[in-house]
Amino acid sequence: MNNIETNAADTPVSVTDDSPKMRTLMFLYNPRSGKGLIKQNLFDIINILTTGGFYVTAYPSQRPLDVHDKIISEGDKYDVIAVSGGDGTLSEAVSAFMEAGIKKPLGYIPAGSTNDFAASMGISRDMQQAARDIVEGVEFAYDIGRFNGKYFVYVAAFGMFTDVTYETPQQVKNVLGHAAYVLEGMRRLPSYKGMDLTVYHDGIAEWGNFIVGLISNSRSIGGMAIPSLENTSFDDGLLEVSLVRTPENPLMLQQTLNDILSNRVEYSKNVLAFSTSDLTLISEEGISWTTDGESGGVHNEVEIKCFKRAIKIIVPRRAETERQTAAIPMIEKTSAVHSASEEKQADE
């Protein structure tokens, strides 16, 4: 006798007893991210996911926070959730996962202009390859940050270079590399006074005047790999903190940037660098922050906390990331579910 099962779209589908069970996947995408490349790849992406064993329900986001709200309201109906867009779209999805306590795997197909998270995790910028990696990839438990109650995926930042990082065209960064930051920093230095901060972490209080601050869980920020972050571990429950003291002159600025971009921050007296699971930053004047490349608001006091291995991200098997947790192959996990189901049916 055939069983009647219901797919994610509430359409009855007949499945015979000896047919492999397909898993349900909700695919949310931002049609406006980057240059709208999703429109050229949408059919192929859905076909790859479907032939890979998923019932796919696709939904284009219609407004800001639409991805977030859709996951909150319907995420529990699916076995896997996948999103496509820029870092902002991914941040919406992760925030929904954290707020709703969703523990299901999250797949990501990058479609933005920066895609720092994808670069750090080895996720392909080729959208069809990224879709194949959702089918064939492994789960990785990734740390998530929280900034004054708002979750972020890979970076919270303030200061002189935070807008340079995201506003500089990628082509310029590709040509000039780190020099783009040095040149822009020198241009702005005369008019930039830095921020007076007191920093509390691990039972320690430190203070100073800082020109830029990065609290991150990434090896790439603003579309560029940062050498001083090349040893970042994504699942150790710690965030990497880099606070750059305001230089007295352009020469000191250049030396400080060279230290950061040459992975010599531990020897630089002008950079306060450490790893921590939580910290508080207090300033008399309001400071403008960004989180995951989006506006984080203006704050006098900021509390930042790391949640260890909070989200299960699907990453490529070939990705060269440092994984301290056991990665669970998606295919093997599916087979295990099928085997358990078959054993239960045999017992019955």
C-alpha positions, 0 to 999 in steps of 0.5 A: 500500500502506498503512503501519501506524504505532504511536501512543503507546499502542502501538495500531496505527493505519492511515495511508494514504500521502496522510494527514497524519502526526499527532504524538504528545503525552503529556498529564500533569495534576494533578487536584488543582491549584487547584480541580480545574478540569481535571476540567471541561475534560479532554474539551475539552482532549483534543478540541482537541489531537486535532483539532489534529493530535496523538495524545494519551495522557492521564495523571493524576498519582497522587502527588508527583513522578509527573509528573517520573517519568513524563517521565523514563521515557516522555518520549522516546516522544512528539513533544510533552509537555504538562502541566496543573497549578500552578507545582509541576507545571510545575517537576516537568516542567522538572526531568525535562526538564533531568535527562534532557536532553529537547529536545522542546517542552513545553506548559503549561495552567495550573490552579493558584491562582498561575500566575506562569509563565503570567502572565509568558509570556502563557499563558491561564488559560482552559484550553481557550484554553491547549490551542489555543495548544499547537496553534497556538503557537510555541516559545520557548527559556526560561532555567532556574535550578538551586538546589543541584542542584535545577532551578527554573522562575522563582524561588528566594526566602527571607525575610519575604515569601516565605510572604506571597506564596503564602499570601495569598488571591488575592482579597485581593491583587486588592483590596489590591494592593501594600498587602497586602505593606506591611501584612503586612510592617509587622505582622511587622517587630518580630519579624523580624531578617533574615539575615546573608549574603555574596553572591558573583557576577561576581568580586564579594563583597558582604555585609549583613543582608537581610530578603528575597531573590528570584532570579528569571526572571519578571515575576510572583511570588506572583500579582502583577506586580512592577514592578521585574521588568517588564523581565526577559528570559526568554532572556538567560542571566541571573537577576534578583537582588533582596536587600532590606536589613533596614530599621531601622524601619517607615517605612524598610520602607515606603519600600523596598517602594515602591521595589521596587513602583514600579520604583525599585530602582536608586536605592534604597540598601536594595536590592542588585539585579543580574543574573547567570548564577551566584551563591553565598550563604553564611550562618552560620545556616540559611535557609529557601528556597522554589523555584517556591512550594514548599519548597526546604529550609534551607541555609547555602550556596546555589549558583544557576546559570542555564542559557540557553535550556534548555527549549523552551516552547510559548507563544501567538503573541499573547503580548507577551513579549520574545523574543530568539530566533527563535520556531518556529511549531508548525504550520510546524515540523510542515509542515516535518517532513511536507515532509522526509518526503515528499521522502525518500519521493519520493527512494526 
